[in-house]
Every structure is written in C-alpha cells, then in structure tokens.
Amino acid sequence: MYSMDNTKKLGKLSKLAPEAAKAFWAFDQAALAEGAIPKKYKELMALCVALTTQCPYCIEIHKQAALKAGVSEEEMVEAVLVTAALRAGAAVTHGSHLLA
C-alpha cells in the first residue's frame, strides 16, 4: 500500500487539477526554501510533522531532503525524540479532560 512508486502518480494528479496542484507545489517549495529559518531546520521540522502525521511518503521525502541539507543521523534521532515527547505530552495534557 505504501510504495514510493505511488508518488509517480502525482503527475497525473497535477494534470487532473493543474491550477490547484501548481499552487500547492509553489507553496510547498516556498515554505521549505532557505529563509529566516535555514533549510536544514525546516527539513527537521518537516520530519517532525511527517512523524506526527505518520505519512510514510513524507517521512521518506523529508529524510532525503534533510540529509541533502546537511542534517546528521544524530540530529534526526533527536528530532524523533522531540516528536515523541510532544505526542506523549499531548496525551498527558488531554488526559486532564478526564478528571473532575
């Protein structure tokens, strides 16, 4: 079900909805471009979001982009643990809704 080969179908998606797809890809490119926040950090943030949403395509795509941007495996592992801590923290804080 989650084969990177599925990403080859994105071209068809773009052909079927060209205006929206063009706008999405332009936004994606602009959001992840070098800016006030260096690309390296943006890719680490993207990895954290991808891990949170558990999108295997995003995880792989942003892992490759992070490596290309100079992110080390050690930095990726720390990003994984930050993501895990925040996900767990959300469960704990939302657990307060169970209390009287």
Kinemage of the C-alpha trace (Angstrom):
@kinemage 1
@onewidth
@group {chain A} dominant
@subgroup {mainchain}
@vectorlist {calphas} color= white
{ca met a 1} P 0.000 0.000 0.000
{ca tyr a 2} L 2.801 2.441 0.874
{ca ser a 3} L 5.179 2.114 -2.035
{ca met a 4} L 7.201 5.135 -3.101
{ca asp a 5} L 6.122 4.141 -6.621
{ca asn a 6} L 2.767 5.706 -5.758
{ca thr a 7} L 4.422 9.134 -5.810
{ca lys a 8} L 4.840 8.685 -9.572
{ca lys a 9} L 1.072 9.229 -9.815
{ca leu a 10} L 1.455 12.812 -8.584
{ca gly a 11} L 1.984 13.876 -12.192
{ca lys a 12} L -1.469 12.539 -13.074
{ca leu a 13} L -2.950 14.332 -10.083
{ca ser a 14} L -1.356 17.564 -11.325
{ca lys a 15} L -2.762 17.032 -14.818
{ca leu a 16} L -6.267 16.466 -13.488
{ca ala a 17} L -6.236 19.576 -11.273
{ca pro a 18} L -3.483 21.749 -12.766
{ca glu a 19} L -4.243 25.085 -11.137
{ca ala a 20} L -4.625 23.758 -7.614
{ca ala a 21} L -1.631 21.440 -7.996
{ca lys a 22} L 0.554 24.239 -9.342
{ca ala a 23} L -0.424 26.449 -6.403
{ca phe a 24} L 0.237 23.653 -3.915
{ca trp a 25} L 3.687 22.824 -5.304
{ca ala a 26} L 4.635 26.520 -5.429
{ca phe a 27} L 3.559 26.947 -1.800
{ca asp a 28} L 5.403 23.793 -0.744
{ca gln a 29} L 8.588 24.959 -2.457
{ca ala a 30} L 8.352 28.473 -0.984
{ca ala a 31} L 7.624 27.224 2.539
{ca leu a 32} L 10.650 24.915 2.537
{ca ala a 33} L 13.061 27.333 0.841
{ca glu a 34} L 16.030 28.872 2.605
{ca gly a 35} L 14.872 31.925 4.535
{ca ala a 36} L 14.984 33.368 8.038
{ca ile a 37} L 14.936 29.725 9.116
{ca pro a 38} L 17.703 27.726 7.400
{ca lys a 39} L 16.589 24.887 5.103
{ca lys a 40} L 18.271 22.373 7.409
{ca tyr a 41} L 15.974 23.358 10.279
{ca lys a 42} L 12.926 23.479 8.035
{ca glu a 43} L 13.592 19.886 6.964
{ca leu a 44} L 13.943 18.834 10.606
{ca met a 45} L 10.575 20.481 11.296
{ca ala a 46} L 9.120 18.723 8.255
{ca leu a 47} L 10.397 15.396 9.580
{ca cys a 48} L 8.747 16.049 12.954
{ca val a 49} L 5.432 16.845 11.289
{ca ala a 50} L 5.749 13.811 8.997
{ca leu a 51} L 6.394 11.599 12.019
{ca thr a 52} L 3.402 13.121 13.797
{ca thr a 53} L 1.066 12.618 10.840
{ca gln a 54} L 2.734 9.239 10.222
{ca cys a 55} L 2.886 9.768 6.464
{ca pro a 56} L 5.453 7.287 5.139
{ca tyr a 57} L 5.855 9.245 1.903
{ca cys a 58} L 6.561 12.496 3.739
{ca ile a 59} L 8.941 10.744 6.120
{ca glu a 60} L 10.998 9.352 3.225
{ca ile a 61} L 10.901 12.515 1.111
{ca his a 62} L 11.893 14.762 4.008
{ca lys a 63} L 14.502 12.307 5.281
{ca gln a 64} L 16.230 12.520 1.903
{ca ala a 65} L 15.854 16.323 1.793
{ca ala a 66} L 17.180 16.610 5.360
{ca leu a 67} L 20.251 14.553 4.539
{ca lys a 68} L 20.823 16.700 1.455
{ca ala a 69} L 20.513 19.825 3.632
{ca gly a 70} L 23.230 18.516 5.958
{ca val a 71} L 21.146 17.005 8.755
{ca ser a 72} L 23.021 14.243 10.578
{ca glu a 73} L 21.526 10.971 11.785
{ca glu a 74} L 22.108 12.183 15.350
{ca glu a 75} L 20.019 15.308 14.640
{ca met a 76} L 17.274 13.192 13.075
{ca val a 77} L 17.179 10.926 16.132
{ca glu a 78} L 16.860 13.933 18.436
{ca ala a 79} L 14.035 15.225 16.229
{ca val a 80} L 12.319 11.830 16.564
{ca leu a 81} L 12.533 12.067 20.344
{ca val a 82} L 11.232 15.653 20.387
{ca thr a 83} L 8.305 14.463 18.272
{ca ala a 84} L 7.672 11.530 20.599
{ca ala a 85} L 7.829 13.754 23.688
{ca leu a 86} L 5.312 16.224 22.243
{ca arg a 87} L 2.940 13.467 21.124
{ca ala a 88} L 3.127 11.888 24.569
{ca gly a 89} L 2.739 15.278 26.191
{ca ala a 90} L -0.448 15.870 24.245
{ca ala a 91} L -1.863 12.601 25.566
{ca val a 92} L -0.962 13.580 29.116
{ca thr a 93} L -2.394 17.101 28.917
{ca his a 94} L -5.530 15.908 27.165
{ca gly a 95} L -5.821 13.302 29.906
{ca ser a 96} L -6.686 16.192 32.210
{ca his a 97} L -10.060 16.332 30.430
{ca leu a 98} L -10.890 13.021 32.088
{ca leu a 99} L -10.628 14.459 35.558
{ca ala a 100} L -13.414 16.059 37.564
